[in-house]
Amino acid sequence: MHLTLEAVAVVAYLGLAVTIAGLFIWLHLLRTVPAPVATSVQFLQPVVGVIASAVVFGDTMGPLFVAGVILVLAGLALCATPNRLRPKSVSGPRLPDSVLIQGSAVECRPETVFEKHGRPN
């Protein structure tokens, strides 16, 4: 196997530039939309990848691709709509307002944590 400068540059580009750009886009998306919406967008990645392959390399997309896109979009629709089957309240044990850690009581209530440390941005 012979490594060329072009091969090393392509690997560096894919490993660094694309990964770093993807990370910053992902972080920006998490700041602008709710996490479930941002997460569901990732399901579109295979669809975009196959379409990009068709555009760049001239690959053909047949009926199975269309069926796959329909299934992915149906899954996204299910993820994006509110789950009406989930109960409004969950019964179970209540979390304590404080816990004992190494002999000291530590407050667990969110309002207490926010008072001490401030609300997250």
C-alpha positions in Angstrom: 0.0 0.0 0.0 1.4 3.4 -1.0 0.3 6.5 0.8 0.1 9.7 -1.2 -0.1 13.2 0.0 -3.6 13.5 -1.6 -4.8 10.4 0.5 -3.4 11.9 3.7 -5.0 15.2 2.9 -8.4 13.6 2.3 -8.2 11.6 5.5 -7.2 14.7 7.5 -10.0 16.7 5.9 -12.6 14.1 6.7 -11.3 13.4 10.1 -10.8 17.0 11.2 -12.6 19.5 9.1 -15.8 17.5 8.6 -15.9 16.3 12.2 -15.2 19.7 13.7 -17.8 21.4 11.4 -20.3 18.7 12.3 -19.7 19.2 16.0 -20.2 22.9 15.8 -23.3 22.6 13.7 -24.7 20.0 16.2 -24.0 22.3 19.2 -25.6 25.2 17.4 -28.6 23.1 16.6 -28.9 22.0 20.3 -28.9 25.7 21.3 -31.7 26.7 18.9 -34.1 23.7 19.0 -35.2 21.2 21.7 -32.9 18.2 22.0 -35.5 15.7 20.7 -35.9 17.7 17.5 -32.2 18.0 17.1 -31.7 14.3 17.7 -34.4 13.3 15.2 -32.7 15.3 12.5 -29.8 12.8 12.6 -32.2 10.2 11.1 -32.0 12.1 7.8 -28.3 11.6 7.5 -28.5 8.3 5.4 -31.1 9.9 3.1 -28.9 13.0 2.6 -25.8 10.8 2.1 -27.5 8.7 -0.6 -28.9 11.7 -2.4 -25.4 13.4 -2.3 -23.9 10.2 -3.7 -26.4 10.2 -6.5 -25.6 13.9 -7.3 -21.8 13.5 -7.0 -21.2 10.1 -8.5 -24.3 9.6 -10.6 -25.7 6.7 -8.6 -29.3 5.7 -9.4 -32.0 5.7 -6.8 -34.7 3.1 -7.3 -38.0 2.2 -5.7 -36.3 0.7 -2.6 -34.6 4.1 -1.9 -38.0 5.8 -2.2 -39.5 3.2 0.2 -36.6 3.8 2.6 -37.1 7.5 2.5 -40.8 7.1 3.2 -40.0 4.9 6.2 -37.4 7.3 7.6 -39.8 10.2 7.2 -42.6 8.2 8.9 -40.2 7.5 11.8 -39.4 11.2 12.0 -43.1 12.1 12.1 -43.6 9.6 14.9 -40.7 11.1 16.8 -41.8 14.7 16.3 -45.4 14.3 17.3 -46.3 14.3 21.0 -46.7 10.9 22.4 -50.4 10.7 23.3 -50.1 7.1 24.7 -47.7 8.2 27.5 -49.5 8.9 30.8 -49.5 12.5 31.9 -48.0 11.7 35.3 -45.7 8.9 36.3 -46.4 7.2 39.5 -43.5 5.9 41.6 -41.2 6.8 44.4 -40.6 10.5 44.9 -37.1 11.7 44.7 -35.8 13.1 48.0 -35.3 16.9 48.5 -31.9 16.2 49.9 -29.4 13.3 50.2 -26.7 12.4 52.6 -23.3 12.4 51.1 -20.3 11.8 53.4 -22.3 12.9 56.4 -23.5 16.2 54.9 -27.0 16.9 53.6 -27.0 18.0 49.9 -30.0 19.7 48.4 -31.5 18.1 45.3 -34.3 20.4 44.5 -33.6 22.3 41.2 -34.6 25.6 42.6 -32.0 25.2 45.4 -29.3 24.3 42.9 -30.2 27.2 40.7 -30.1 29.6 43.6 -26.5 28.5 44.5 -25.1 28.1 41.0 -27.4 30.1 38.7 -29.6 28.8 35.8 -28.0 27.1 32.8 -27.8 29.2 29.6 
